[in-house]
Amino acid sequence: MGRHVRKGDLIMVTAGAARGRQGKILAVLPKKSQVIVEGVNVHKKHVKPSNQNPQGGQVEREMPIHISNVSPVSGGKPTRVRFETRADGSKIRISVRSGEQIGRELRSAKA
């Protein structure tokens, strides 16, 4: 199944406590249907002292949110996504709001 968002996309949160906030996708977790968004759903995590963090203490980390609660941004507003397969076999994502291509091709043209 095609995902409507990918790593690096600028998105807007459409539901939940962070509704209306924008950010860039840092990671997509397809098995859990979740995404990690920069600056959204930040929690404090208690960590033990380690070599990377010898002091230990509290670290702020972005936690995952469900993929259905985010939408790509087109012209400053959230948009739905349509998938289109071109005649040469390439597959792209299209913004329903503006009709423009979102990001790069999902699948290249057949040789």
KOLVORO-951979 format. One line per 5 residues: for each residue x, y, z of C-alpha. Coordinates in pm, 1 decimal. Layout:
N
X:Y:Z ~ ... $
//
This chain:
111
0.0:0.0:0.0 ~ 131.6:344.7:-89.5 ~ 202.9:588.1:190.3 ~ 79.6:942.8:146.5 ~ 384.4:1084.0:329.7 $
756.5:1008.6:311.2 ~ 1070.5:1097.8:505.8 ~ 1164.5:1461.9:449.7 ~ 810.9:1581.7:361.1 ~ 675.3:1901.6:515.0 $
350.8:1803.3:688.4 ~ 76.8:1947.2:906.3 ~ -73.6:1760.0:1201.1 ~ -449.9:1733.7:1140.9 ~ -561.3:1566.2:1465.1 $
-457.9:1532.7:1826.7 ~ -294.1:1763.5:2078.2 ~ -52.0:1908.3:1820.2 ~ -324.0:1987.9:1564.2 ~ -224.3:2266.2:1324.2 $
150.9:2239.8:1383.5 ~ 387.3:2190.3:1092.4 ~ 712.4:1998.8:1076.4 ~ 940.4:1780.7:870.1 ~ 915.6:1401.7:884.8 $
1229.5:1254.6:1041.6 ~ 1129.2:886.8:1013.5 ~ 844.7:665.2:894.8 ~ 765.0:346.9:1089.2 ~ 560.1:145.2:836.2 $
501.8:-163.1:1053.8 ~ 335.5:52.5:1322.0 ~ 181.8:303.6:1073.5 ~ 349.9:587.9:1259.4 ~ 574.5:883.4:1178.2 $
819.9:1090.4:1380.3 ~ 784.6:1463.7:1311.7 ~ 1044.1:1727.3:1399.0 ~ 929.7:1936.1:1698.2 ~ 595.4:1757.1:1740.3 $
496.8:1525.5:2029.6 ~ 816.8:1596.0:2225.3 ~ 846.2:1401.2:2552.1 ~ 1111.1:1390.9:2822.7 ~ 1286.2:1056.3:2847.8 $
1494.4:956.9:3149.5 ~ 1826.3:800.9:3046.4 ~ 2094.5:624.5:3244.9 ~ 2452.8:747.9:3223.0 ~ 2633.9:601.7:2921.4 $
2943.6:672.2:2712.6 ~ 2750.3:907.3:2482.3 ~ 2574.0:1079.0:2773.6 ~ 2796.2:1037.0:3083.1 ~ 2577.3:1263.7:3297.4 $
2249.6:1083.5:3225.6 ~ 1931.5:1270.9:3316.7 ~ 1636.0:1385.5:3107.8 ~ 1649.4:1403.6:2728.5 ~ 1375.4:1553.2:2510.6 $
1280.9:1328.2:2217.6 ~ 1018.0:1335.2:1944.1 ~ 780.4:1043.2:1984.8 ~ 581.1:880.0:1702.5 ~ 227.7:981.1:1602.8 $
-11.7:788.5:1380.8 ~ 30.4:839.1:1008.3 ~ -342.0:910.7:961.1 ~ -306.9:1226.1:1173.4 ~ -72.0:1402.3:929.2 $
-112.2:1550.2:580.4 ~ 140.0:1697.8:336.8 ~ 141.7:2077.6:306.9 ~ 66.3:2249.3:-23.8 ~ 53.7:2629.2:-28.5 $
55.3:2645.9:352.1 ~ -252.8:2423.5:387.9 ~ -290.3:2047.5:433.3 ~ -381.1:1848.9:124.4 ~ -496.4:1501.3:36.7 $
-277.0:1289.2:-189.4 ~ -359.5:1115.3:-514.2 ~ -129.5:854.6:-668.6 ~ -83.4:860.0:-1044.6 ~ 93.1:617.9:-1276.8 $
223.8:785.9:-1589.4 ~ 232.8:629.2:-1937.0 ~ 606.0:553.2:-1905.4 ~ 540.7:348.9:-1587.9 ~ 663.0:602.2:-1331.7 $
449.0:655.1:-1021.3 ~ 411.5:994.6:-849.9 ~ 217.2:1160.5:-568.3 ~ -10.1:1452.0:-663.9 ~ -155.8:1718.3:-434.5 $
-535.9:1718.8:-464.7 ~ -547.5:2085.8:-359.3 ~ -304.4:2226.5:-619.0 ~ -253.3:1944.2:-870.0 ~ 126.0:1966.7:-831.7 $
367.1:1678.7:-783.5 ~ 475.7:1613.8:-423.9 ~ 840.3:1517.4:-381.4 ~ 1023.1:1290.7:-621.7 ~ 894.9:986.7:-811.8 $
794.2:681.5:-608.7 ~ 887.1:446.8:-892.2 ~ 1108.2:526.6:-1190.4 ~ 1008.3:477.9:-1551.6 ~ 1048.1:129.0:-1693.8 $
1357.7:83.5:-1905.7 $
//
